[in-house]
């Protein structure tokens, strides 16, 4: 998703209150700029940092300057916690060679060109590569039990100079043996890929037709789950796998797992200014569904919608003065943890980076009860991705 708008309105922190009003404690892992003067695809060198939120200690997970033998290449981005919170996947280059640096530019055909998948163990800080591909990996994720990971690989086939669909490959790795295998090649490309609720299959959405398929984790033939259509996206299955939510043009629907009997549950914007909406997100108990909606309103660019399945009603829980890129539910279903983004250009260079551009990500906790907002991480650093993990008491 390309973001060009600039929203500089600060988040609205809320302090005090009862224990029920306090957001859950957690960890944030983020890719933070540490050396803006170094030349890489991102314009500088980044490292991973781990922070306890709200208001906790920050520790450094990677240090490329102190450990050049890792050959991470500086382009670290998109960290992702395992479900246990003990490991973090991330993307990084696997070489520091001059030849590779000269090709890692902002004009590259795909944003993750030459980036590979790495993993860091949070207890030992051990870092190791999972892949060593040529073009780059994207859309990666942990299986529910953290035993496997899947990822999408952009094939070399096709002509990058033409506006044509490119085939994608789906891979899976056993994280105990570190052995991987290709499961499927998708000629129309992949817009989304994720694990089934039981971890037995990988589900993926194809290009313009928005069909939904699944392929067994052990390998085999792909099977169509749902026939899509243009304008449909964001398939999200409930925790028990019996229901699916998706966005179709300007409405969020909930249907049976086979796509039948869809019910409209949330109405979104439409028309020429209709924004991009991500996939709806289910609460852990499967009783609530959340989705955010972006608009052109600079005073409140984001609406957070929640649909309660038991009364069968949707509501707007908050209007945020922030540009949102992702959300997830707290374990108790009382909070939405929201990733925010501030990006744009400045007339004068930033004193910390010397750049005329900025890309800063933050984290908010929004109460689904009364809509009050707590800032967990301020967007005050140049970042290339962050993730949140709820601490288990």
Phi, psi and omega in degrees: 000121178271130182239124181244343183287158180238121176236114186250011179287130184290155175292165186251095181287150178230128186244164176076199178095176181284175180298326181293336183272352182272136182291159180292148175283151181198189177239145174239128172250132184217151175266113189242138178294128179241335180221088184293340184280343181284142182268116171217187178299330183267002180084005181181179181257138183240154172224161179270138178230146179243129183228135173278133181230148359277144171065038182251188183286147177247132177234154182265128180267326179232150176215092186292329179292321180278338183230067182294342180294343178291331177056047179285336172084354174093339186267045181291137179197167172053057175294150183216117177294146166287167182294334178275346183077012184264344182224158177225123169276151173202164177259140177199157174288158182249017179208157175249017186293149178296323180299318181291323181296322183293339179264348180273083182237166179295344181270008180299149184302325182227145186298334181256026178303129178071007178268141181238169184266130177236165176222142175236133176274123187288333181283323183255348185065016178289133183240133180211150179278147174259322183233162174217050181283177184262312185273315177141157185244155180202174178047065181251155182195158180274145170290160182305329180262005179067010181282329185232160169229153174236158179202159178252134181243129178281117182290157175286341185298150178102172181250113183292343182275352182249151180277069182236158179290142180248137178291145177241150176246142176254128179240158174222145178232142169274115186285350175276320180263344184063022177265137181236165178208152176276131181263324185199151168248131184245104186300326183275001181084162183241127176267336181200150177209139181201166182277149171291164186296335179260000177077009182273342185221160171249127182257136182218148178255131181272178187304237191295337182275350177057030174289152180244128182235166171223149177228136181298144180298327180281352182106159182140189184279140176287148181236135177285129177263315182220138174269122184263197177198165180301137180093356179254140181193179174072038178298133181215117181273144177295162182304328179272359177076006184268345184228148177231139174248150177201164176257132177233104179064283183221021184217139172270128180245151169239129184223172170298161184302335178273005178088357183276156179057052178292140179239125177289130184238333180221126177266132182244179179293158175214174180101191186293336180263012181300130184274183173272138175241137175279184179288144174297154182237129179274143169290163186298330180273357178074010183264346181228152181228135181235147175208147175254156184229124180262143180225181178268006181282108184293339180282327179211076186290346185230133171247136174257118180257142173229132176249123177265120185287331184291306173281345181071039182229146175252156179206158173268116183272338180195150169244118188257144174270045185217153171267119187258143179241345183191159175210157176212159181269148167286165183297324182274359177073013181261352183224146167251125177264120193241129174273134181242161182220131171241120182213152179160202182235154178233152178290320179252148180294147177295132183296335180278323186252334187079008183263157173263002178240158176215150180212099188232131182246143178229184183216129178240153169246126183241124179289130177278355179275307183234003174080006180286154192240137175238128177280116178271320177218122179286146178278066186247013179226149172290122185230162174226052178114142173211160179216156183237140176230128181282129178291137180261122181282000000 
